Each structure stands twice: as structure tokens, then as C-alpha cells.
């Protein structure tokens, strides 16, 4: 039997994977209607990142949660930070694809995004570090 928090992480991975499939349909539609046969750069990035993040969630985050020695509340908080940041990132890429105004968000960045990027870094790396240390403390 898997832990309840692991089940939620796996459910999130499935939702992200389903989103990746829908993003793939969008990418395909853009490719088919484009003169050069390609989708907008950020439609492509959103699709690819959703695929990668879904597998990272299921193959890395979920097992770290399952075998962590930390209390459930710590695991849930850390996993939610990681997966939440994955979702925010995918949503941002999709937004950039919908807007279609840039092919480089760093070159054409708006002010005020530094804090968002710092939160992404802290959430993804910090949450993963918490889960990894919980795994190590219980399993090694």
C-alpha cells in the first residue's frame, strides 16, 4: 500500500501528463497550420516541459515521498512546492505560447518577474532537497 501523499503526487503526475497530451494536440494544430510546419516556440516548450515534469513527478518526486522518513506534513509541503512550481512553469510557457509575442522570455522580460523566478528556484530545489534528505535519512 502506498502512502496517501504519494498517491496524491502520482495523481498530480497523471494530471500533468494529461495536460501534456492536450498541449501536444495544440502543438500539432499549430504545426499543421504553420507555413514552416512548426508550432510557436513556447507552445513547443510547454508541451515538452509538461512531458518531462510529469515523468519527474512520477519517477522522482513520488518515490522520494513514498520512502521519506519525514512526517507526512513535511512530505506534502515539499512535494506541493516542487509540483506546484512545475505547474506554474508549464502554465507560464503556455501563456507565452498563447500570447505569441516573444520567442525568448528572458530577452523580452517584464519587470517584477525576478521574484517569481526566485520562488521557482527555491520551491523546486528546496522541496526536492527536503524530500531527498527525508529519503536518505530513512533509507541509507
Residue, then its C-alpha position, 0 to 999 in steps of 0.5 A: x500500500x502506498x502512502x496517501x501523499x504519494x498517491x496524491x503526487x502520482x495523481x498530480x503526475x497523471x494530471x500533468x501528463x494529461x495536460x501534456x497530451x492536450x498541449x501536444x494536440x495544440x502543438x500539432x494544430x499549430x504545426x499543421x497550420x504553420x507555413x514552416x510546419x512548426x508550432x510557436x516556440x513556447x507552445x513547443x516548450x510547454x508541451x515538452x516541459x509538461x512531458x518531462x515534469x510529469x515523468x519527474x513527478x512520477x519517477x522522482x518526486x513520488x518515490x522520494x515521498x513514498x520512502x521519506x522518513x519525514x512526517x507526512x506534513x513535511x512530505x506534502x509541503x515539499x512535494x506541493x512546492x516542487x509540483x506546484x512550481x512545475x505547474x506554474x512553469x508549464x502554465x507560464x510557457x503556455x501563456x507565452x505560447x498563447x500570447x505569441x509575442x516573444x520567442x525568448x522570455x528572458x530577452x523580452x522580460x517584464x519587470x517584477x518577474x525576478x521574484x517569481x523566478x526566485x520562488x521557482x528556484x527555491x520551491x523546486x530545489x528546496x522541496x526536492x532537497x527536503x524530500x531527498x534528505x527525508x529519503x536518505x535519512x530513512x533509507x541509507 
